[in-house]
Structure formats: structure tokens, C-alpha cells
Amino acid sequence: MTGAGPVTALAPGVDYRQLDLQGANGPARAHVLDIDLADPRVRLGLLYPGAVAARATVSALATAQGAIAGVNGDFFNITEAQHPGVQATGASVGPAVASGRALKAAVPNGQRFGPALPPGTTTEDVIGVGRDRRARPDRLTLDGSVTTPEGRLPLGGLNQYALPVGSVGAFTEEWGSVSRLRATCGTDTERAAPCSTDTYEVTVDHGRVVAMADVPGSGPISPGTTVLVGREAGAQQLRKFHIGEPVRISHRLRTTASPVPLALAVGGYPVLHDGQPLPGLDDRTAAVRTAAGIADGGRRVLLLALDGSPEYRTGLTVAELARIVRDLGAEDAFNLDGGGSTTLVARTADGVVAPLNHPSAGAERPVPNGIGVFTGP
């Protein structure tokens, strides 16, 4: 670090400051929120636009949900240039949990958008806050099934823009109204692979099959309704269903790090664990980046966003980012979506939420989710 600006208290338990840094590729400026979760007046929550397959700016999300500050979150399905005629969903890569409610599970590793994953990490990795108010890294795996009188099928996806080859995925009202067709495109190892030609969709309303279709559809999904989408072997299984047949669908996101349920979870990928940078982090490609760090045994969270103004746009490598967050006291840290998505916002004295960094595209990019800072009872 070459210089640190003064600390500004945005609210009790929430401090903000700027850091001037010198990366291998040039100068960088970091905007940092330091959140004390030991203060009962402070909490973190998921910022999202009310649907998995939807996007809004971080400022708009924070304003709508009453957050005093926040940063952008996970990488997401931003484009579908490889699949003509297929709509990009805007949905995030990894799992998402809001107020203890599972919104979605992770897409296969090969279907993610963003830089290559470090060795040993997966799209199921999340940074979260438990119901015990402690932040922690975790891994959320989908545990679900579809049961009919004829038997039981494993569930391969929940509100995901990409399903594993040969699987059945569930789409609920949390998904939104965007087409579900993208879920049957690509493969587990190649995002740009062609869309499957063997698909099927079954609509289950309050435990009964009410509709079927050869191609995944679009439109809002009503409460109490689940749309099952199958590809290849999964599609062949769904074709055995019948109108009026009873169907029981169950799903949950299973934690691996702790039995304490997560109240908040957002995807990204780990760059720091137990105070040590993960092996294999990229030390060549510099960019504007967003990170979230965990300090003091989970009682403190650091949210960092680099500045995207021209004089700082070279940014940092992922390896440099990990070292900076460690130097700030983090024991664990995640790299979140960067580039044009990197945004850190705060509520000003006049009540308006606005970016404190300069987004690299000159304006905020709509994103599917973020981490919000909330205060009050």
C-alpha cells in the first residue's frame, strides 16, 4: 500500500476508507467498507432484484432494499453470442441465499462466466453469513429429488441458467419470467457447446402435473408451481409423466463448513484461506476487481472495490488482490465479479445511494446480486 485515506464512519459498525496501491501493472485505488458484525445494529443481506433471472444496478438494489451500502456480487450469464436465438438470463453462476431462503444452486464448473477457477475450487463455493451472525466461506451443494408413483429422480438443478447434461432441474417463482431454454445449452465442460436437441418440460401445480412441452418455455411461475426441465436422459424420464399424476419435489442447499444455516450466501471464488493465498492464483492479468474478506473469526467483513477511473483502470491481479485483502486483516476472502460490474455504493447525507468508486464503463452495470449493508433494529 502506498497510502490510506481517512476513515469515515457511515454508521455505527460500518467504516469506509480509500487505499492507494501500487500493482505490478500500475497504480490502483481501493474503496473499502469495514463491517463489524459484532455490533447488533449491523447486518449483511443479499441484494437482488426479486428474481434470479433479472438484473439491476447496485445503487438501485440498495435503494429498493434500504441498504446503507453495498457491493456487486457473483459472476453471471451476461451474453449468449455462442447460441443464436437464445436469451441471456442474467442469472448468477453460484448459489444464492437471501434471508435464509435458497434462491438457486450452482451451474456446472464448465458453464461459468468469468476467469478460470483456481485449482480445488468450484462454482458451489460461497461467502456467507450464518444465522449466528458469523461470516464464513462455505460450499453449497444441491440436495433434491422428484418423486412420482413410478419412482424417484435426483434433481440436478434449482433455478440455474445451465443444467448438468442428462439431468432434471426445477424452476420456481424465484426464477422470474425469462426463458428457461438456456438451461439446456452447453455441456458440463464447454459453455459454448450447442443447445441440446432432446429436451422436455413438465409443469407441476400444487403437487400435480398440469402441462407438458417439448421445449422449455418462459413467463412467470406462480406460487405453488414448479416447472421441471429435462435434457437428454432427464428429458426421457420426464416424458413418462402423465397429466394429473401426483409429483413431490424437494430441494435444499446443503452446507459443508458448518451445521449453522446460512442467512446470506453469494457466489464467487476463494482467493484466501486461513490467511494464505490459494495456490495457482493468476498473477499476470490485472483488472478492476471486487472482493469480500472475512476477519476476526467471522465477526468482521471487508468489502473492497477497485476504482475504474482511467488513472487506476489497470487494476490488480487476483494474486495481488488476495495479498491486499490479507494485509487488511482478512483470514478468508473471495473474488467477486469485476471489470464493468465492480461497484461500491453508499447512502449519502441526503439519503441518495450512489457509487463511491468510478465504474470502469463510466456508468453502473446492472448485476444479478450483491452484498448489502443494513443498519437498525
C-alpha angles and dihedrals in degrees: 000000000000098000144352125212125220120289115250120198107223091180137334105303095011121094131176132200143157125236126198111213137184113221126186090258099043144296121328134187123212127201111206134194115197110200123192107208089182085074105087090211092066130070139162124228140174116269111211137144097248095270134062094228097054139082139210136163118274089243091054093046093049092046093049094048098040097245119158093211143353151156135229118269140200132012112259150194096277102159143014103198090140093057110053113209093018117117119231106237102208088223120145126253102232137044120293130202124184122188089343093308119122109232101174147343131233127281118232114283093249092055098058126116117223137049122331116287117251114250113282096019128108141190087261092070114109141173109227149163118231127220084258087068092245120129118225144161112250144164119235118203125186116246109185146131144189114221127193132164087267096055148288130296126196115241112236100187147016120205092330129153088219129038126200113261111272095014142119120233132194124226119193136180087279089071097068128214103302118121116275093212094100089067090073097050128096126010136261090270104028122048093189096053114121122275116266117265091204109070138140137180130205125188116212117193117190092335100317133096108246105164144015135195139177094224127046111255139205140230134089119312115225124232109271092027127107124187114210116207121192133188128195107328090010091054090050090054093049091053088067091065121102134211109266094019115140114246129183117201123190131176141163138164110244119212121218105188101054140003089231108104118240118245091189131024132167130174131240127114133279119254100165130039127178090346095307127107111241115255117257098031114159109260097174111055114072121196144149105280146183124215140178121206134192120216140170094031093305097312094107130047127195119204114193132184126177121226117255099199115127096258092056102029096111086075124176138300118249089252091053091047091054091052093048094051090047090052088054089059103267120148094188129021142177132211109226129192113306142178112058091359096061107113135151116188137183137182112255127218090268091055098255119132112222139159117273092195126054110252108231094234092055093251137046117280116223109248134186097237149348145179114272128200115218132185136190135059 
